[in-house]
Amino acid sequence: AGAAGGVSPGISAKLSDALKKVDQANIIAVDLGQRVEFEAKIFKNRTTGENDVVIRANMGDGVELFWPMEKFNERLVIMSNEWASWQNCEESGQAYSLKDAVSNPFVDNDFQLVGECDVWLRSLANMIEHHADPCILAPSGKV
């Protein structure tokens, strides 16, 4: 039996935990002067049909990334350490600057899923030439 809205209790607990962490990450991003906004989302895996919680990172300039909770949790630890360094600099009157792009938790240069589409391969199996123009579904659900 699912919880209200058809979401399982396990997903509800993960979402509740994610929302608290997202609030913390958004506060850190503002304090460190980063133009990044995080949001927790329930994501349906098209292959398995199961729901999971992911974090949407709006990097500004229309760039949206979707991070699994594991990646977000790793980044949040680094963000928290950077925030502590920022606080120490603020208290001692020193200038603070974020790390380079490689180790900056707000920069993501990893490969990202940009979309999925379904292509039927029956014509290929039968060696029939077929031209297709499939719609690509972005992780956010937009075509």
N, C-alpha and C positions, 0 to 999 in steps of 0.2 A: 504494500500500500504506500502510495506516495504522499508527500506533504501537500500543503496548499499550493495551487498553481501547477501541480503535476511534477514538482521537483522533489527528489528523494531527500530523506533526512541527512544523508551523507553529503550531498551536494549543498544543502542548506548550511551545514556546518562549515564546509570549505568556503562557501561564499561569505559567510559571516566573518570568518578569519581573514579572508582576502580583503574585505571592506575596511577592516581595522588597519591592515598593513598598507593599503592604498592611501588612506588618510595620512598615515605617517610619511609615506613616500612623497605625497603632494606637498606636505609642509616642508620637508627637507628640500624639495626642488625649488620652492619659492624662496626659502632662506638662502640657498646657494645661487640664486639668480638664474636658474635653468628654465627654459621655456618648454617644459615637459609636463604633461598632465596624464595621470594614470586613472584607469577605471576598471573595475572588476566586471567580467561578463561571463554568462553561462554560454558555453560553446558546445554545439552538438557535432560529434564526430560523424562525418558522412559515411565512413566505412563501417564502424561498429554500431552506430545509432545511439551511443551512450553520451550522456551529458558530462561535461567537465568544466571547471572554472579556469579561465585564462585572464590575463591582464592585458588590456588595450593600452598601449603607450602612444599618446598623441604627441609626436615630436615637433609639432609646429610645421608650417608651410605645407599642410595637407598630408604629411607623412604619418601613417598609422602602422604600428607594429603590434603583433599579438605574441605575448610571451607566455609560455607555460608557467604554472605556479613555481616550479622548481627554479627556473631561471630568474623569475622575479624575486624569490626569496634570497638567492645568491646576490643579486644586485642590491637588494635592500640592506644586506649586511654591509656591503661596501659603501652605500649611501650613508648609512648610520655612522660609519667610521669617518667618512668625509665631513659629515655634519659636526661630529665631535671635534675634529681638527679646526673647522670653521669657528666653532664656539671658542676654542682656546685662542685662536688668532684675534677674535673680537675682544676677548677679555684682556689680552696683552697689548692691544692696539697695533698688531702686525697686519700686514696685507695677506689676504688668502687668495689662492688660485687653485682651481681644480687640476687634476692630473691631466696628462696628455690623453688624446682620443682613444688610445689603445686600452688604457686602464680606467677611463672615466665611466662610471656606472650609468650615466645618462646617454651615452653614445653606443649605438649597436651597429656594428659592421658585419655581424653574422648573416649568413644566408637566411632569407625569409620566404615563407610561403606567400606567393602573391595571388594565388587563386587555383581553382580546380575546375575541371570540366569532365563530362562524360563523352567518350567517343566509342562507338560500337565498331568492332573489328570484323564483322561477318564478311564484309566485302573484301577485306584483306585475305581472309582465310580462303575465299573463293577466287582470289586473284582477279578481282573486278576493280577497275579504276573508280575511285569515288572521291569527290571533292566535298569537304565539310568545312563549315564555318561555325564551330561550336561556341556557345556563350561561355565565358569564364566567370565563375562564381568566386568572388573575393571572400576571404575569411569573415569579413564583416557582414556577409550576406548580400552584398550589392553585386549587380551584374555589370 
